[in-house]
Amino acid sequence: MEYQTLANGYKIPVLGYGTLYIKDSDGRIDTLVYEAIKRGYRHIDTAEGYENETEVGIGINNAIKDGIVKREDLFITTKLSCHHYNDYDKTIKYFNESLKRLNLDYVDLYLIHWPNVLPKNKWKKNNAEIWKAMEKIKNDGLARSLGVSNFMPHHLDELFKTAKIKPVVNQLEVSPQWQNKEAIKYSLENNITVIAWAPLMHTGGGDNKVLIDIAKKYSKTPAQICLRWSLQKGYIPIAKTSTPERMSENLDVFNFTINDEDITILDTLQSHPSSYMVADTVYMRLHLFESINNKEEDINVNYKLFDKLAIVSYKRISDNTSGWYLLNFIPLMKKIINSENKYEYYYLLSFLPFIKKRIKSPVHEKLYLFNYFPFMDIKHKKKLIKKINLLPEINE
């Protein structure tokens, strides 16, 4: 395994094993993490939001127990989730919970998974507060390095204003198809190493004729060409697979070099995010759509297609009333909060009663269809959010 040196002096393996949505034939994650380490991976990437830190930790600790590696041989990354509201105290709390699930004494890298999408300029203060807590975590020796994920230049600019410890990593979606040039350029200019998630274009590149032709030229697979492209650009790709043979295949990228002519050809593949990620509401917040409107006006979030056409906007009319609008003016849904009786009312097209939500506790809610017919009792909100959250959640 080859290594890069981060700005703070710590070494990081230049190829990582990703753990999002991986399962072996028995539905287990720990066996795959164990196998990845056994086959030579030393960089393991997980996150609170993946909901698999416990299983990842089992795989790591079993590999250590069996003498395959020592803890100091491994580089373990986890991330603070955006699935809940984070502040200073909660960042400390959620980190400690991640560390406990991983069953480790420390992590090598702790990241803010996504910049928050609080309306107006509240996101700036909140990111700063989270980062201050992360600095304490590092100073306490519980995380050796700190970084961010999916941060655009304006997010980094604001963080730099208050950070005492600069992030050493920005983890971004990067592949020949989606090159994220502006964010990468700005990160590298500030001595921030770029880690590439989804480096295989979500498909392994096997459906791209240019990649297929170049792969044949080097007697490699399209996936190996994607990984080698990232490595030669100076990025650190995080590749995931549930197939042990492909684990080894993805590691077999250090014995060849793509020539400059072919690198130039691969650079022309820049197109757009995959259809898989366009459907992901969190991704929509920051890449395809602009998630933060920094102006002090009623429109708090304005999703723009390629920064031009406003598709969906979120407007906060008052502290108790907000709504979603198609093309910035067609009402989709209005939300009215009644704080006295702890009810939230949702109206389709701003007038048709649709859902009434009674908030009994932070994790227990009752939903009523057409404001009176009870149809769902939510007792575990976090697990259900992925199934019912058709529009991004706004923390007011």
N, C-alpha and C positions, 0 to 999 in steps of 0.2 A: 504493500500500500504506500502511495506517495502522500506527502503532507504539504499544506500551506501554513504560513505563520500569520496569525491574526495581528491586528494593530497593537494588542496588549501583550504580545509575546507568546501566547499559547499556540500550540500546533494543532491543526485540525486535519483529519483525513480528507482527501480531495474527492472522495466518492462515498456517499452515504446510503443507508438502507431505510426506505420510508415504510411506515406502518399503517397508513390510512387505508381502510377497507381491505386489509389482507386477512385471509383465513385459509388454513389448509383443508384437506378433504374431510377432516373431522371437525372443522369449524374452530380450530384452535389457532391462537396467535403466538403463544409462547414458544411452540415448537418451531415456527418459522423464524422467529428472532434468534433462537438457539442455533438453528441451521445456518442462518446468515453469518453469525459470528464464527461458527465452525468452518465455513467456507472462505472466511477471510475478511469480512466486513468488520470495521472497527468504529464506525460512525453510525449510530442508531438514532433515528429521528421520530419522535412521537409528540403528542400534545394532549393537554387536558380535554380539548374538544373532540379528540378522536375516541374518547371513552374506552381506551384500551391500555392505559398506563399500568394497571395491575398486571395484565398478561405480559406486556413488554418487559416489566420488571422481573417477572418469573423467568422469562427466557434469558435475560441478562444474568441474573443471579445463578441460574442453573449452569450457564456456561462458565462462570467464575468458579462455582463449586466443583465442577468437573475438571478444572485445571486447564481449560482451553485458552483462557486469557486471565490476566489480572485486571482488577478494576482500573488501574492506571493506564492500561492498554486501550481502554475504550473511551470514546467521545460520545456522551449522551446529551441529546437536546430534547427539551420539552417546552411548551408554550402556554402562556396565559390565555384562556379562552375569552372570546367575545360574546359568549352565550348568556352572560349575566353582566350586571352593572359592576364595574371595578372602581375602587378608590384605593387609598393608601393601605388601610387596614385589611380590606378584602383581598388585595394583591398578596399581602403577606400570608393571609389565611389560605388562599387557593394554591399558592406555591407550596406551602407546608403540606397540604393535602396531596399535591402531585408527588412530592418527595416521598411521602409515606406510601403512596400507591406503588411507586417505583421500587421501594425498599432499598434506597440508596442514601448515602451520607451527604452527597452533593451531586449536582449536575454540572456538566461542562459548559452548557449554553442554555440560557433562559431567554425566551423571546416574547414580546407582545405579538400575539397571533395576527390581529388586525387592528389598525387604528380605529377608535370608536367613532360612532356617527352621531354624537350628540348635536342638537341643533345650534345654529348660530356659531358663536365662538366658544361655547362651553367645552368642546372637544379639546381645545388647546390646554386648558387648565387641567382637564381630566387626564390627558396623556402625561402631562408633567407630574401629576400626583402619583400615577402608576409607576412612572420611571423612578421617582424618588424612593418608592418602596423597593423597587428592584435594585437600586444602588445599595440599600441597606442589606438586602439579601446577599449581594456580592461581597460587601464589606464584612459580613458575618461568615464568609467562607462557604456558603451553601450553593453558590453558582460561580463558576470561575470566569465566565464571560457573559456579557449581556448583549442583546441585539433586538431587532425588530423584524417584522414580517409584513409584507405587502404595504410598506410605507412609501408614499410618493414624495417628491421633493418638498412640497409645502408642509407635509407632516414632519419631515426631518428638520426643516428650518425652525419650526416651532419648538421641537424637542431640544435643539442645540441651544436655545435661549436660556434654558434652566438646567440642563443636564450637567452634572459634575463629572460623570463618567460617560464618554461618548459610546454609542453602540458600535460594536466591531463587526456586526453582521446585519445584512438586510436580506431576508429570504423572500424571493419573488418568483412568480411563474415565469420561466424562461425556457425557450426551446427554439429551434430554427423557425418554427411557425409563429411563435409569439415572443419577440425579442426584448420587449420592455425597455427600449433603448434609453428613454429619458431618465427613468428611475435608476437604471444601471449606471449611466454616465455620472449622475449626481452622486450616487453612492460611492463609486470608485474615486471620484474627485475628493471625497471626504474620508478617504482611507477606510472605507467600509467594504468588507468582503461580501460578495454576492453568492448566496446559496440558491440554486435553481430547483424549484419544485416543478413537478410535471415536465421534466426534461425530455420525456419520450413522446410528447405531444398527445398524451392520453391514449394513443393507439399503438405505440411502439414504432410508428413511422412506416408500418408495412403497407399502408394504403397510398403512399406518396411515390410517384414514379421517379422523381429526381433522387430521392433518398435510396430507392431500390437500386437504381443504376450506379450510384456512387458506392453503395455497399458492395455490389458485385465487383467493382473495380478493386476494392481492398480486401476482398474475400471475408467480409464481415456482414453482420446483420444491420438493418436500418436502425435498430435500437442502439447498437454499438456506435454507429456513425453519429447519432444524436448525442450520446454521452461524450464521445471524443470531441465533437464540436464544442460542447460546453467546457471541457477541460482545456482545450486550446485557447478559448476565450478568457480563461482565468476564473471561470465560475466553478462552484462545487455542486455537482448534480446529486439530487436525492432520488434514487431509482427504487421503485417498489415492484415486487412480484411475489406471487404465491407459489411459484414453481422453482424448486431447488436448482434445477439445471440452468434456469435463466439467471439465478443469483450468480452462478459461476460465469455465465456468458457476459453479464453486465460488468463483472470485474475484469474481464479479459479485454481491456481497452488501453493498456499501457505499453503495448508492444508494436504500435504503429502510429504514424502521424499523417493527418490529412494535409495534402499540399495546399498552397495558398490559392491556387486556381479553384479548387473544389470548395474551400472555405468561402470564397467569394460567391460561388454558386449557391451554397447553403444559405448564405446571408440574404439571398433574394427570395427565400421562402416566406419571409415575414408577410403575414396576411391578417389573421384575426384570431381571437380566442376560439377554441373548439366549440361546437354546438353543445357538447357536454357541459362546459363551464358557463356558457351563456345562460343556461337554465338555472345556474346556482345563484341564489339571491344575494349571498354574501359577496361573491365575486363581482356581481353587477354593481355593487356599491363603489368599487374602487377602480375597476379597469375599463370595462366597456362603457360604463356610465360614470358621471361625476357625482360623487356621493355627498360632498359638502359644498354648500353655497355660503361663502364667507361674508357676504353682504348682510348688513343688519336690516332685514326686511321680513315680510310675512312668510315667504317661501323658505323653509328650512332645509329641505332636501330636494334636489332637482336632478332627476336622472336624464342625462342627455345622450342620445345616440351619437357616438363619435364626436362628442362635445359640440354638437350643432342642434339637432332636433330634440326638443324636450318631449320625452315619452310619458313619464309619470312624475308628478311632483307631490310633495307632502307639505301641507300648509297648517301651521298652528295659528288658529285665529285668536285663541285666548288660552289661559292656563287650563281650561276645562273642555275646550272644543278644538278639534283638529280634523283633517280629512285628506283623502287621496284624490288626485285629479288626473285624468287622462289628457295628454296634450296641454297640460297646464290650466285647463278651464272646464273640462267636462267632469262633473262630480262622479266619482266612483263609490266612495264610502265616507260617511261622516261619523266621527267618534265623539260622543259627549260623555264626560265623566261627571257623575254625581257623587261627590266626596262624602256627603252626609250619610247616605245609605250604602255606600261602597258598591255602587252599580256603574257599569259602563254600557252605553247604548251605541249600537252600530246601525247606521241607516244606509241602505243602498240608494245610490243616486241622490243622496242627501235628504230623502223624505220617506222612503219605504222602510218600515221597521224590519230589521233582519235578525240581529242577535242582541240579547241582553246578557251581560256577564256580571255575575255576582262574585266579588272577591272575598273569600272567607279567610284566607291566609296566603302568604307568599307562594305556597305550592298547592293550594286547594281552591279551585274555582268551580262555579256552576254556570253552565251555558243554557240559555233559553232561546229556542227558535221563535222568531216573530214576537219576541219580547215576553212570551208567556209559557210556551211549551218546553218543558225541561227535556233536553236531549243529550247532555253530556256532563259528567262530573269529573273534572280534571284534578287528580290528586298528585300527579307527578308531572308537573308542567315542563320541566327541562327535557324529559325524554320525548314528550309529545310535540315539542316545538317544531322539530324537523318535519313532522307529518302534516301539520296544519298551517305552517307559516308560509303563506303564498306571497306575502309582501314583507319586506325587511322590517324588523322590529325597531321602533324608534324609542329611545330612552329620553323621556322629557324631564 
